[in-house]
Amino acid sequence: MKTLSTTRLAALVLPALLLPAAAQADDFAAHVPAGWQLTHTVRGDLNGDRRADAVLVLQQQDAAKIIGNDNLGPNRLNTNPRVLKVLFKEAGGYRLAAQSDELIPPEHSIDVPCLQDPLLDGDITADKGLLKVTLHYWLSCGSWGVAIDTYTFRWQQNRFRLIGLDHMEFMRNSGDKTSYSYNYLSGRKKVITGDNIFEGGKPRTRWEKLPKLPHYYLDGPLQP
């Protein structure tokens, strides 16, 4: 695999939106441990019961992990870890269905201080039974390269299985672009080369068969 890394619905069929979580914090207080803050909330039906489930992003609030930076990049690096939780809506409230401690990277990295926050508003969706998480890898200094990964999970056999990964990378100077789409259900990979974000290029598509892989899940290692 490539690099790792609320709104009240008018109807449950509407797409979920990523919104600041402060206004909804009381709804999920039982799922936010001491020393952590709820930063994002997404709602949408993920298990087919026509109830609006919730996807939470929590960030640890440890002042010792906010580090001054005298090099290029932000003046302060917030290296506090983040956790993603999926809660199923039930009659009595919300139940924890899955949790990932590794999918969402911290806002900043000491090793790569020019790396921007990989998680942007709108990067998590919960719609039509699919949970999608998009992570961006963009550096303000030191590299022209940009990469975007979108992980797609589906609830099946009581776990969120990783069923697809879309990876796109391009160079900000030349515009050269390459895309990879991994389908872990069909066992195939789509590769598009020769594309260009500025001029369109001459895209060429090929299909490859993936080697036999184990299943990967939201609450387990994500290393296809």
KOLROTOR-956396 format. One line per 2 residues: number of its first residue (from 1); their letters; for each residue x, y, z of N, C-alpha, C. Coordinates in nm, 4 decimals. Layout:
KOLROTOR-956396
NUM = A = X Y Z X Y Z X Y Z | ...
***
This chain:
KOLROTOR-956396
1 = MK = 0.0838 -0.1186 0.0000 0.0000 0.0000 0.0000 0.0876 0.1240 0.0000 | 0.0337 0.2308 -0.0533 0.1079 0.3553 -0.0541 0.1082 0.4164 0.0849
3 = TL = 0.1629 0.5403 0.0962 0.1806 0.6058 0.2243 0.0505 0.6136 0.3049 | 0.1026 0.5646 0.4265 -0.0041 0.5921 0.5182 0.0183 0.7324 0.5721
5 = ST = -0.2022 0.6856 0.6167 -0.2031 0.7983 0.6528 -0.3251 0.7291 0.5334 | -2.1225 1.7921 1.2419 -2.2383 1.7047 1.2110 -2.3541 1.7944 1.1692
7 = TR = -2.3889 1.7172 1.0869 -2.5073 1.7929 1.0541 -2.6291 1.7094 1.0840 | -2.7402 1.7781 1.1131 -2.8632 1.7019 1.1304 -2.9154 1.6710 0.9912
9 = LA = -2.9364 1.5434 0.9622 -2.9732 1.5034 0.8278 -3.1200 1.5352 0.8011 | -3.1456 1.5929 0.6854 -3.2838 1.6125 0.6448 -3.3473 1.4774 0.6136
11 = AL = -3.2652 1.3858 0.5657 -3.3081 1.2471 0.5435 -3.1852 1.1603 0.5489 | -3.2026 1.0356 0.5875 -3.0852 0.9504 0.6041 -3.0171 0.9191 0.4731
13 = VL = -3.0845 0.9423 0.3618 -3.0228 0.9129 0.2332 -2.9300 1.0231 0.1877 | -2.9310 1.1386 0.2550 -2.8441 1.2479 0.2155 -2.7012 1.2179 0.2552
15 = PA = -2.6026 1.2658 0.1773 -2.4626 1.2443 0.2135 -2.4309 1.3081 0.3467 | -2.3430 1.2451 0.4230 -2.2976 1.3022 0.5489 -2.1956 1.4101 0.5210
17 = LL = -2.1859 1.5088 0.6107 -2.0926 1.6194 0.5962 -1.9973 1.6222 0.7134 | -1.8748 1.6629 0.6869 -1.7755 1.6781 0.7927 -1.7865 1.8187 0.8469
19 = LP = -1.8185 1.8330 0.9745 -1.8404 1.9629 1.0353 -1.7662 1.9710 1.1676 | -1.7391 2.0941 1.2152 -1.6806 2.1069 1.3480 -1.7659 2.0350 1.4511
21 = AA = -1.7006 1.9684 1.5447 -1.7730 1.8795 1.6353 -1.8158 1.9466 1.7649 | -1.7752 2.0704 1.7891 -1.8008 2.1312 1.9191 -1.9488 2.1349 1.9530
23 = AQ = -2.0326 2.1635 1.8540 -2.1756 2.1757 1.8803 -2.2395 2.0420 1.9134 | -2.1741 1.9315 1.8771 -2.2302 1.7998 1.9004 -2.1561 1.7231 2.0093
25 = AD = -2.0642 1.7891 2.0784 -1.9780 1.7185 2.1730 -2.0579 1.6472 2.2813 | -2.1669 1.7068 2.3278 -2.2447 1.6457 2.4353 -2.3051 1.5119 2.3935
27 = DF = -2.3354 1.4974 2.2641 -2.3942 1.3724 2.2163 -2.2993 1.2551 2.2342 | -2.1698 1.2812 2.2323 -2.0705 1.1753 2.2304 -1.9755 1.1811 2.3493
29 = AA = -2.0158 1.2502 2.4551 -1.9268 1.2694 2.5697 -1.8773 1.1369 2.6261 | -1.9600 1.0343 2.6232 -1.9210 0.9058 2.6804 -1.8101 0.8389 2.5999
31 = HV = -1.7882 0.8842 2.4767 -1.6883 0.8224 2.3900 -1.5632 0.9085 2.3745 | -1.5556 1.0161 2.4526 -1.4381 1.1037 2.4494 -1.3671 1.0927 2.5835
33 = PA = -1.2553 1.0232 2.5918 -1.1877 1.0060 2.7206 -1.1262 1.1359 2.7697 | -1.0960 1.1393 2.8978 -1.0313 1.2564 2.9573 -0.8982 1.2822 2.8875
35 = GW = -0.8699 1.4086 2.8622 -0.7456 1.4450 2.7966 -0.7518 1.4411 2.6454 | -0.8718 1.4176 2.5906 -0.8907 1.4148 2.4463 -1.0008 1.5135 2.4074
37 = QL = -0.9990 1.5561 2.2816 -1.0995 1.6498 2.2325 -1.1617 1.5959 2.1037 | -1.2926 1.6121 2.0931 -1.3635 1.5751 1.9716 -1.3452 1.6869 1.8692
39 = TH = -1.2863 1.6566 1.7543 -1.2552 1.7611 1.6566 -1.3424 1.7558 1.5319 | -1.3894 1.6374 1.4930 -1.4731 1.6259 1.3743 -1.5792 1.5195 1.3962
41 = TV = -1.6943 1.5426 1.3363 -1.8036 1.4456 1.3415 -1.8666 1.4321 1.2040 | -1.8935 1.3089 1.1641 -1.9656 1.2792 1.0400 -2.0806 1.1861 1.0748
43 = RG = -2.1963 1.2065 1.0105 -2.3098 1.1181 1.0348 -2.3571 1.0574 0.9040 | -2.3975 0.9320 0.9110 -2.4505 0.8624 0.7946 -2.4756 0.7168 0.8285
45 = DL = -2.5662 0.6530 0.7550 -2.6006 0.5129 0.7817 -2.4917 0.4224 0.7257 | -2.4240 0.3495 0.8149 -2.3143 0.2636 0.7734 -2.3440 0.1147 0.7847
47 = NG = -2.4525 0.0796 0.8538 -2.4827 -0.0637 0.8695 -2.6199 -0.1022 0.8164 | -2.6833 -0.0127 0.7416 -2.8064 -0.0467 0.6718 -2.9315 -0.0503 0.7551
49 = DR = -2.9293 0.0081 0.8760 -3.0501 0.0061 0.9592 -3.1291 0.1358 0.9506 | -3.0912 0.2251 0.8589 -3.1591 0.3522 0.8340 -3.1497 0.4484 0.9527
51 = RA = -3.0486 0.4304 1.0355 -3.0196 0.5253 1.1420 -2.8878 0.5959 1.1109 | -2.8767 0.7203 1.1549 -2.7563 0.7986 1.1274 -2.6470 0.7617 1.2276
53 = DA = -2.5548 0.6786 1.1851 -2.4397 0.6438 1.2673 -2.3440 0.7631 1.2710 | -2.2379 0.7527 1.3500 -2.1465 0.8657 1.3662 -2.0025 0.8199 1.3531
55 = VL = -1.9230 0.9024 1.2879 -1.7782 0.8819 1.2782 -1.7124 1.0000 1.3475 | -1.6278 0.9706 1.4466 -1.5638 1.0742 1.5262 -1.4135 1.0735 1.5034
57 = VL = -1.3545 1.1926 1.5052 -1.2094 1.2068 1.5122 -1.1765 1.2737 1.6441 | -1.0951 1.2082 1.7251 -1.0533 1.2599 1.8548 -0.9047 1.2914 1.8500
59 = QQ = -0.8670 1.3985 1.9202 -0.7266 1.4376 1.9271 -0.6842 1.4524 2.0729 | -0.5712 1.3918 2.1057 -0.5196 1.4068 2.2412 -0.4801 1.5522 2.2659
61 = QD = -0.4956 1.5972 2.3903 -0.4655 1.7361 2.4260 -0.3510 1.7389 2.5271 | -0.2332 1.7024 2.4818 -0.1144 1.6994 2.5666 -0.0241 1.8152 2.5253
63 = AA = -0.0105 1.9150 2.6132 0.0689 2.0339 2.5798 0.2138 1.9989 2.5495 | 0.2642 1.8916 2.6091 0.4035 1.8522 2.5864 0.4269 1.8049 2.4426
65 = KI = 0.3190 1.7703 2.3719 0.3318 1.7223 2.2346 0.3098 1.8331 2.1319 | 0.2981 1.9577 2.1797 0.2971 2.0739 2.0900 0.4353 2.1361 2.0991
67 = IG = 0.5113 2.1223 1.9922 0.6549 2.1475 1.9963 0.6907 2.2679 1.9113 | 0.7753 2.3561 1.9651 0.8231 2.4704 1.8893 0.9093 2.4265 1.7718
69 = ND = 0.8996 2.5007 1.6616 0.9732 2.4651 1.5403 1.0484 2.5876 1.4891 | 1.1806 2.5801 1.4880 1.2643 2.6907 1.4395 1.3032 2.6737 1.2935
71 = NL = 1.2600 2.5648 1.2311 1.2932 2.5397 1.0919 1.1776 2.5821 1.0017 | 1.1819 2.5437 0.8763 1.0722 2.5723 0.7855 0.9466 2.4995 0.8301
73 = GP = 0.8316 2.5568 0.7952 0.7057 2.4997 0.8390 0.6428 2.5830 0.9481 | 0.5365 2.5347 1.0126 0.4680 2.6095 1.1178 0.5601 2.6361 1.2372
75 = NR = 0.5316 2.7432 1.3102 0.6101 2.7763 1.4296 0.5898 2.6748 1.5413 | 0.4737 2.6110 1.5435 0.4410 2.5121 1.6462 0.3879 2.3871 1.5775
77 = LN = 0.4398 2.2726 1.6179 0.3996 2.1452 1.5598 0.3137 2.0685 1.6592 | 0.1893 2.0449 1.6209 0.0990 1.9680 1.7071 0.1118 1.8210 1.6705
79 = TN = 0.1860 1.7478 1.7520 0.2110 1.6055 1.7245 0.1196 1.5134 1.8056 | 0.0169 1.5695 1.8671 -0.0764 1.4864 1.9430 -0.1428 1.3832 1.8515
81 = PR = -0.1533 1.2582 1.8960 -0.2156 1.1542 1.8134 -0.3651 1.1774 1.7968 | -0.4188 1.1171 1.6902 -0.5623 1.1246 1.6647 -0.6185 0.9834 1.6479
83 = VL = -0.7422 0.9682 1.6873 -0.8113 0.8390 1.6826 -0.9414 0.8569 1.6057 | -0.9754 0.7564 1.5263 -1.1040 0.7562 1.4566 -1.1937 0.6504 1.5189
85 = KV = -1.3164 0.6902 1.5527 -1.4136 0.5970 1.6096 -1.5398 0.5962 1.5242 | -1.5960 0.4761 1.5060 -1.7249 0.4614 1.4396 -1.8260 0.4157 1.5437
87 = LF = -1.9351 0.4907 1.5559 -2.0403 0.4597 1.6527 -2.1689 0.4268 1.5785 | -2.2317 0.3170 1.6154 -2.3604 0.2815 1.5579 -2.4722 0.3405 1.6447
89 = KE = -2.5699 0.4029 1.5776 -2.6844 0.4601 1.6481 -2.7810 0.3492 1.6849 | -2.8171 0.3454 1.8123 -2.9148 0.2496 1.8616 -3.0218 0.3229 1.9402
91 = AG = -3.1235 0.2505 1.9822 -3.2358 0.3151 2.0502 -3.1912 0.3903 2.1745 | -3.0920 0.3376 2.2471 -3.0492 0.4012 2.3709 -2.9320 0.4958 2.3568
93 = GY = -2.8863 0.5174 2.2350 -2.7713 0.6060 2.2165 -2.6762 0.5505 2.1110 | -2.5471 0.5612 2.1384 -2.4462 0.5173 2.0420 -2.3604 0.4055 2.1014
95 = RL = -2.3241 0.3094 2.0153 -2.2389 0.1978 2.0543 -2.1129 0.1985 1.9689 | -1.9966 0.1802 2.0326 -1.8718 0.1753 1.9588 -1.8683 0.0503 1.8708
97 = AA = -1.8513 0.0712 1.7382 -1.8453 -0.0402 1.6446 -1.7031 -0.0703 1.6015 | -1.6203 0.0327 1.5892 -1.4822 0.0124 1.5450 -1.3996 0.1346 1.5815
99 = QS = -1.2697 0.1132 1.5964 -1.1783 0.2222 1.6291 -1.0450 0.1975 1.5607 | -0.9856 0.3043 1.5070 -0.8524 0.2960 1.4483 -0.7617 0.3976 1.5152
101 = DE = -0.6507 0.3486 1.5687 -0.5526 0.4367 1.6309 -0.4413 0.4766 1.5339 | -0.4458 0.4249 1.4110 -0.3342 0.4496 1.3206 -0.3730 0.5161 1.1892
103 = LI = -0.5006 0.5157 1.1517 -0.5377 0.5654 1.0192 -0.5171 0.7159 1.0052 | -0.5586 0.7939 1.1051 -0.5494 0.9398 1.0976 -0.4173 0.9854 1.1578
105 = PP = -0.3258 1.0417 1.0788 -0.1977 1.0877 1.1346 -0.2171 1.2125 1.2200 | -0.1176 1.2486 1.3012 -0.1223 1.3764 1.3724 -0.1247 1.4932 1.2735
107 = EH = -0.1561 1.6115 1.3249 -0.1571 1.7305 1.2392 -0.0207 1.7562 1.1777 | 0.0850 1.7389 1.2572 0.2200 1.7699 1.2117 0.3158 1.6574 1.2479
109 = SI = 0.4316 1.6611 1.1828 0.5353 1.5617 1.2063 0.6672 1.6314 1.2355 | 0.7352 1.5874 1.3402 0.8672 1.6431 1.3710 0.9654 1.6104 1.2587
111 = DV = 0.9573 1.4904 1.2048 1.0502 1.4466 1.1012 1.0296 1.5218 0.9699 | 0.9035 1.5612 0.9431 0.8717 1.6335 0.8187 0.7896 1.7568 0.8556
113 = PC = 0.8528 1.8618 0.9097 0.7779 1.9766 0.9608 0.7017 2.0546 0.8545 | 0.7406 2.0410 0.7267 0.6716 2.1122 0.6192 0.5452 2.0402 0.5723
115 = LQ = 0.5194 1.9203 0.6246 0.4004 1.8460 0.5848 0.2762 1.9125 0.6436 | 0.1814 1.9473 0.5580 0.0574 2.0080 0.6036 -0.0326 1.9032 0.6681
117 = DP = -0.1331 1.9485 0.7422 -0.2263 1.8563 0.8064 -0.2886 1.7655 0.6994 | -0.2715 1.6344 0.7110 -0.3249 1.5432 0.6084 -0.4770 1.5376 0.6028
119 = LL = -0.5452 1.5761 0.7118 -0.6909 1.5654 0.7181 -0.7539 1.7023 0.6975 | -0.8304 1.7178 0.5903 -0.8978 1.8423 0.5595 -1.0476 1.8273 0.5826
121 = DG = -1.1179 1.9394 0.5947 -1.2629 1.9347 0.6068 -1.3213 1.8666 0.4827 | -1.4149 1.7766 0.5057 -1.4771 1.7033 0.3965 -1.4065 1.5760 0.3589
123 = DI = -1.2988 1.5408 0.4303 -1.2188 1.4248 0.3935 -1.2734 1.2930 0.4469 | -1.3786 1.2997 0.5284 -1.4414 1.1768 0.5776 -1.5876 1.1801 0.5368
125 = TA = -1.6353 1.0723 0.4756 -1.7762 1.0631 0.4399 -1.8312 0.9294 0.4866 | -1.9599 0.9284 0.5185 -2.0313 0.8068 0.5579 -2.1621 0.8070 0.4817
127 = DK = -2.1692 0.7288 0.3761 -2.2852 0.7363 0.2874 -2.3055 0.6032 0.2167 | -2.4300 0.5591 0.2086 -2.4662 0.4376 0.1358 -2.3862 0.3162 0.1825
129 = GL = -2.3621 0.3097 0.3128 -2.2951 0.1951 0.3709 -2.1445 0.1949 0.3558 | -2.0873 0.3017 0.3002 -1.9436 0.3082 0.2798 -1.8825 0.4193 0.3635
131 = LK = -1.7745 0.3876 0.4313 -1.6954 0.4858 0.5045 -1.5714 0.5153 0.4217 | -1.5528 0.6428 0.3868 -1.4366 0.6822 0.3076 -1.3553 0.7857 0.3837
133 = VT = -1.2244 0.7652 0.3858 -1.1322 0.8563 0.4533 -1.0242 0.8956 0.3526 | -1.0097 1.0262 0.3292 -0.9093 1.0770 0.2360 -0.8006 1.1500 0.3135
135 = LH = -0.6766 1.1227 0.2802 -0.5618 1.1862 0.3444 -0.4735 1.2490 0.2364 | -0.4302 1.3718 0.2627 -0.3487 1.4471 0.1678 -0.2050 1.4564 0.2196
137 = YW = -0.1093 1.4434 0.1294 0.0316 1.4579 0.1652 0.0918 1.5667 0.0765 | 0.1006 1.6864 0.1342 0.1440 1.8074 0.0628 0.2436 1.8810 0.1511
139 = LS = 0.3623 1.9079 0.0955 0.4670 1.9759 0.1720 0.4837 2.1187 0.1224 | 0.4933 2.2125 0.2163 0.5128 2.3527 0.1809 0.6578 2.3833 0.1474
141 = CG = 0.7483 2.2889 0.1711 0.8891 2.3069 0.1372 0.9539 2.1700 0.1222 | 1.0573 2.1640 0.0386 1.1355 2.0425 0.0296 1.0927 1.9417 -0.0744
143 = SW = 0.9741 1.9566 -0.1316 0.9289 1.8592 -0.2302 0.8190 1.9198 -0.3167 | 0.8188 1.8832 -0.4449 0.7113 1.9223 -0.5360 0.6006 1.8179 -0.5366
145 = GV = 0.6243 1.7048 -0.4758 0.5298 1.5946 -0.4851 0.4073 1.6113 -0.3973 | 0.2931 1.5680 -0.4483 0.1671 1.5661 -0.3749 0.1072 1.4269 -0.3901
147 = AI = 0.0527 1.3729 -0.2821 -0.0140 1.2430 -0.2878 -0.1465 1.2513 -0.2139 | -0.2462 1.1821 -0.2648 -0.3788 1.1784 -0.2027 -0.4249 1.0333 -0.1986
149 = DT = -0.4579 0.9855 -0.0800 -0.5056 0.8486 -0.0607 -0.6490 0.8507 -0.0106 | -0.7347 0.7702 -0.0708 -0.8721 0.7537 -0.0237 -0.8956 0.6072 0.0088
151 = YT = -0.9245 0.5805 0.1360 -0.9521 0.4452 0.1847 -1.1034 0.4250 0.1900 | -1.1514 0.3138 0.1368 -1.2944 0.2832 0.1385 -1.3183 0.1571 0.2201
153 = FR = -1.4045 0.1686 0.3216 -1.4375 0.0571 0.4103 -1.5858 0.0251 0.3987 | -1.6190 -0.1035 0.4170 -1.7582 -0.1474 0.4178 -1.7809 -0.2394 0.5369
155 = WQ = -1.8944 -0.2209 0.6027 -1.9300 -0.3048 0.7167 -1.9770 -0.4407 0.6668 | -1.9042 -0.5456 0.7022 -1.9439 -0.6810 0.6666 -1.8836 -0.7790 0.7660
157 = QN = -1.9628 -0.8775 0.8011 -1.9216 -0.9788 0.8988 -1.8718 -0.9127 1.0279 | -1.9444 -0.8079 1.0691 -1.9232 -0.7386 1.1965 -1.7890 -0.6657 1.2061
159 = RF = -1.7318 -0.6282 1.0917 -1.6107 -0.5469 1.0920 -1.6117 -0.4556 0.9697 | -1.5364 -0.3460 0.9778 -1.5215 -0.2576 0.8630 -1.4025 -0.3043 0.7803
161 = RL = -1.4337 -0.3702 0.6706 -1.3290 -0.4234 0.5839 -1.2831 -0.3162 0.4844 | -1.1530 -0.3090 0.4618 -1.0977 -0.2225 0.3579 -1.1234 -0.2885 0.2234
163 = IG = -1.2092 -0.2259 0.1409 -1.2424 -0.2870 0.0117 -1.1765 -0.2143 -0.1048 | -1.1250 -0.0937 -0.0800 -1.0619 -0.0221 -0.1902 -0.9675 0.0860 -0.1419
165 = LD = -0.8688 0.1157 -0.2250 -0.7760 0.2259 -0.1997 -0.7499 0.2968 -0.3311 | -0.7729 0.4259 -0.3337 -0.7401 0.5078 -0.4497 -0.6233 0.5981 -0.4130
167 = HM = -0.5155 0.5886 -0.4896 -0.3949 0.6678 -0.4652 -0.3652 0.7499 -0.5897 | -0.3488 0.8813 -0.5698 -0.3136 0.9702 -0.6796 -0.1932 1.0525 -0.6383
169 = EF = -0.0964 1.0657 -0.7275 0.0220 1.1453 -0.6982 0.0560 1.2317 -0.8196 | 0.1024 1.3537 -0.7933 0.1418 1.4408 -0.9039 0.2520 1.5355 -0.8571
171 = MR = 0.3206 1.5941 -0.9552 0.4270 1.6902 -0.9292 0.3743 1.8302 -0.9556 | 0.3904 1.9189 -0.8575 0.3390 2.0548 -0.8726 0.4151 2.1360 -0.9764
173 = NS = 0.5380 2.0988 -1.0063 0.6134 2.1747 -1.1057 0.5831 2.1286 -1.2487 | 0.5903 1.9998 -1.2735 0.5683 1.9483 -1.4089 0.4227 1.9147 -1.4373
175 = GD = 0.3453 1.8853 -1.3307 0.2068 1.8438 -1.3496 0.1895 1.6962 -1.3766 | 0.2997 1.6212 -1.3878 0.2899 1.4781 -1.4164 0.2093 1.4067 -1.3072
177 = KT = 0.1187 1.3221 -1.3502 0.0233 1.2597 -1.2580 0.0119 1.1109 -1.2845 | 0.0067 1.0330 -1.1767 -0.0151 0.8891 -1.1849 -0.1224 0.8499 -1.0843
179 = SY = -0.2100 0.7598 -1.1233 -0.3188 0.7165 -1.0352 -0.3199 0.5643 -1.0246 | -0.3508 0.5176 -0.9030 -0.3646 0.3750 -0.8772 -0.4983 0.3533 -0.8061
181 = SY = -0.5723 0.2530 -0.8482 -0.6974 0.2181 -0.7818 -0.6954 0.0692 -0.7503 | -0.6956 0.0368 -0.6207 -0.6885 -0.1011 -0.5745 -0.8289 -0.1476 -0.5355
183 = NY = -0.8759 -0.2551 -0.5960 -1.0036 -0.3151 -0.5602 -0.9740 -0.4479 -0.4917 | -0.9900 -0.4507 -0.3581 -0.9552 -0.5707 -0.2821 -1.0652 -0.6760 -0.2853
185 = LS = -1.1802 -0.6431 -0.3460 -1.2848 -0.7433 -0.3631 -1.2621 -0.8229 -0.4913 | -1.2285 -0.7522 -0.5986 -1.2049 -0.8206 -0.7259 -1.0609 -0.8689 -0.7402
187 = GR = -0.9698 -0.8147 -0.6555 -0.8299 -0.8525 -0.6650 -0.7587 -0.7913 -0.7840 | -0.8026 -0.6709 -0.8261 -0.7438 -0.6065 -0.9416 -0.6978 -0.4645 -0.9065
189 = KK = -0.6002 -0.4179 -0.9826 -0.5474 -0.2828 -0.9657 -0.5514 -0.2103 -1.0993 | -0.6033 -0.0880 -1.0983 -0.6069 -0.0037 -1.2182 -0.4970 0.1006 -1.2071
191 = VI = -0.4146 0.1138 -1.3100 -0.3033 0.2079 -1.3102 -0.3187 0.3017 -1.4294 | -0.3157 0.4322 -1.4028 -0.3226 0.5320 -1.5097 -0.1936 0.6131 -1.5069
193 = TG = -0.1182 0.6074 -1.6135 0.0082 0.6805 -1.6249 -0.0004 0.7783 -1.7421 | 0.0976 0.8689 -1.7470 0.1039 0.9618 -1.8587 0.0061 1.0766 -1.8508
195 = DN = -0.0606 1.0946 -1.7391 -0.1567 1.2032 -1.7231 -0.0838 1.3289 -1.6763 | -0.1500 1.4445 -1.6887 -0.0908 1.5711 -1.6473 -0.2006 1.6645 -1.6000
197 = IF = -0.1830 1.7234 -1.4818 -0.2877 1.8074 -1.4242 -0.2992 1.9406 -1.4958 | -0.1989 1.9811 -1.5718 -0.2012 2.1086 -1.6418 -0.2476 2.0940 -1.7865
199 = EG = -0.1937 1.9953 -1.8567 -0.2153 1.9845 -2.0004 -0.2982 1.8636 -2.0406 | -0.3371 1.7827 -1.9441 -0.4151 1.6642 -1.9771 -0.3311 1.5433 -2.0115
201 = GK = -0.2148 1.5666 -2.0743 -0.1252 1.4565 -2.1047 -0.1865 1.3557 -2.1998 | -0.1299 1.2352 -2.1993 -0.1805 1.1241 -2.2793 -0.1973 1.0036 -2.1880
203 = PR = -0.3067 1.0018 -2.1121 -0.3245 0.8943 -2.0132 -0.3278 0.7560 -2.0772 | -0.2634 0.6636 -2.0107 -0.2636 0.5239 -2.0530 -0.3093 0.4397 -1.9340
205 = TR = -0.4020 0.3511 -1.9565 -0.4599 0.2685 -1.8501 -0.4195 0.1229 -1.8676 | -0.3822 0.0621 -1.7588 -0.3569 -0.0818 -1.7613 -0.4149 -0.1435 -1.6337
207 = WE = -0.4459 -0.2708 -1.6415 -0.5004 -0.3449 -1.5285 -0.4007 -0.4514 -1.4870 | -0.3888 -0.4685 -1.3572 -0.2991 -0.5700 -1.3044 -0.3741 -0.6549 -1.2028
209 = KL = -0.3332 -0.7794 -1.1929 -0.3911 -0.8680 -1.0918 -0.3111 -0.8552 -0.9635 | -0.3818 -0.8343 -0.8532 -0.3150 -0.8237 -0.7243 -0.2755 -0.9625 -0.6735
211 = PK = -0.1665 -0.9714 -0.5998 -0.1345 -1.0997 -0.5360 -0.2396 -1.1327 -0.4309 | -0.2484 -1.2561 -0.3956 -0.3457 -1.2965 -0.2934 -0.3090 -1.2292 -0.1618
213 = LP = -0.4051 -1.1563 -0.1058 -0.3803 -1.0780 0.0146 -0.4788 -1.1170 0.1239 | -0.4393 -1.1024 0.2496 -0.5365 -1.1193 0.3576 -0.6330 -1.0022 0.3577
215 = HY = -0.7403 -1.0146 0.4306 -0.8327 -0.9034 0.4446 -0.7749 -0.8016 0.5432 | -0.8028 -0.6747 0.5171 -0.7575 -0.5678 0.6057 -0.8785 -0.4921 0.6574
217 = YL = -0.8687 -0.4457 0.7832 -0.9831 -0.3874 0.8504 -0.9460 -0.2551 0.9164 | -1.0492 -0.1747 0.9389 -1.0289 -0.0448 1.0022 -0.9630 -0.0571 1.1380
219 = DG = -1.0003 -0.1593 1.2128 -0.9482 -0.1754 1.3486 -0.8263 -0.2661 1.3536 | -0.7602 -0.2849 1.2399 -0.6393 -0.3673 1.2368 -0.5326 -0.3007 1.1527
221 = PL = -0.4203 -0.3674 1.1294 -0.3146 -0.3107 1.0452 -0.3642 -0.2841 0.9045 | -0.3264 -0.1690 0.8487 -0.3660 -0.1317 0.7131 -0.2428 -0.1373 0.6246
223 = QP = -0.2022 -0.2572 0.5884 -0.0777 -0.2732 0.5140 -0.0917 -0.3695 0.3961 | -0.1896 -0.3457 0.3064 -0.1969 -0.4321 0.1881 -0.0716 -0.4159 0.1038
***
